[in-house]
């Protein structure tokens, strides 16, 4: 019985002692460009490419989920593959350096909106 109590006490101490999670946006388009814009001849190219691809697909999945919930429907055709989505975001980042300071999920949404002519993320309404 004392082992269970000790385990519970240690669990509570460890849970309380954890530093708070940082709130906010994971990265901006500039941070995403660091991974997505990697030079193909660089030693870490594939590591950065896969970071870019994983982030892009994760953001797209979340954006599509919200789009479905809000009734805008799907944006990306089901025949589209991961490489194509990653290429679309890389091209958008390359061609729009003035928008790289935007939050990274917004950059992904803008790239997808432009490529597929849809509104995976609606434009902000003027106030």
C-alpha positions in Angstrom: 0.0 0.0 0.0 2.8 2.4 0.8 4.2 1.9 -2.7 1.0 3.1 -4.3 0.9 6.1 -2.0 4.6 6.9 -2.9 3.8 6.5 -6.6 0.8 8.8 -6.3 2.8 11.5 -4.4 5.7 11.4 -6.9 3.2 11.6 -9.8 1.6 14.7 -8.4 5.0 16.3 -7.6 6.2 15.6 -11.2 3.0 16.9 -12.7 3.0 20.1 -10.7 6.7 20.7 -11.3 6.5 20.8 -15.1 7.1 24.2 -16.6 4.1 25.8 -18.3 3.6 25.2 -22.0 4.3 28.2 -24.2 1.2 29.5 -25.8 1.2 31.0 -29.2 2.1 30.1 -32.7 4.6 27.4 -33.3 6.4 29.3 -36.1 6.0 32.0 -38.7 6.4 31.6 -42.4 10.0 32.7 -41.9 10.6 29.7 -39.7 8.8 27.4 -42.1 10.9 28.9 -45.0 14.1 27.9 -43.1 13.1 24.3 -43.5 11.2 24.5 -46.8 13.8 26.7 -48.5 16.7 24.4 -47.7 19.4 24.1 -50.4 19.2 20.7 -52.1 23.0 20.3 -51.9 23.0 20.9 -48.1 23.9 18.0 -45.9 20.6 18.4 -43.9 18.4 18.9 -46.9 16.3 15.8 -46.4 15.8 16.5 -42.7 14.6 20.0 -43.4 12.4 18.9 -46.3 10.7 16.3 -44.2 10.2 18.9 -41.4 8.6 21.2 -44.0 6.5 18.5 -45.4 5.3 17.2 -42.0 4.4 20.6 -40.7 2.6 21.5 -43.9 0.5 18.3 -44.0 -0.3 18.7 -40.2 -1.4 22.3 -40.7 -3.4 21.3 -43.8 -5.2 18.5 -41.9 -6.1 20.9 -39.2 -7.3 23.6 -41.6 -9.4 21.1 -43.6 -11.0 19.8 -40.4 -12.0 23.3 -39.4 -13.2 24.0 -42.9 -15.4 21.0 -42.9 -16.8 21.9 -39.4 -17.6 25.5 -40.5 -19.3 24.2 -43.6 -16.9 25.4 -46.3 -16.2 21.8 -47.3 -13.0 20.2 -48.6 -10.6 22.3 -50.6 -7.8 19.9 -51.7 -8.7 17.2 -54.2 -8.4 13.7 -52.8 -6.0 12.8 -55.6 -3.4 15.3 -54.3 -0.4 13.8 -52.7 2.0 15.0 -49.9 4.7 15.9 -52.3 2.4 18.1 -54.3 1.1 19.9 -51.2 4.7 20.5 -50.0 5.7 21.8 -53.4 2.8 24.2 -53.4 3.8 25.6 -50.0 7.5 25.8 -50.9 6.6 27.7 -54.2 4.3 30.1 -52.3 7.0 30.9 -49.7 9.6 31.4 -52.5 7.3 33.7 -54.5 5.8 35.7 -51.6 8.7 36.7 -49.3 6.6 39.7 -48.1 4.1 37.2 -46.4 6.7 35.1 -44.6 6.2 37.0 -41.4 2.6 35.7 -41.2 1.9 32.7 -38.9 2.9 29.5 -40.6 -0.6 28.0 -40.6 -1.8 31.1 -42.4 0.9 30.8 -45.0 -0.1 27.2 -45.6 -3.8 28.2 -46.0 -2.9 31.1 -48.4 -0.8 28.7 -50.5 -3.6 26.2 -50.7 -6.3 28.9 -51.3 -4.2 30.2 -54.2 -3.4 26.8 -55.7 -6.9 25.3 -55.6 -9.1 28.4 -55.8 -10.9 27.7 -52.5 -11.2 29.2 -49.1 -9.7 26.7 -46.7 -9.3 29.7 -44.4 -11.5 32.7 -45.0 -10.0 36.1 -45.4 -10.4 38.4 -42.4 -13.4 40.7 -42.6 -12.6 44.4 -42.6 -13.7 46.0 -39.3 
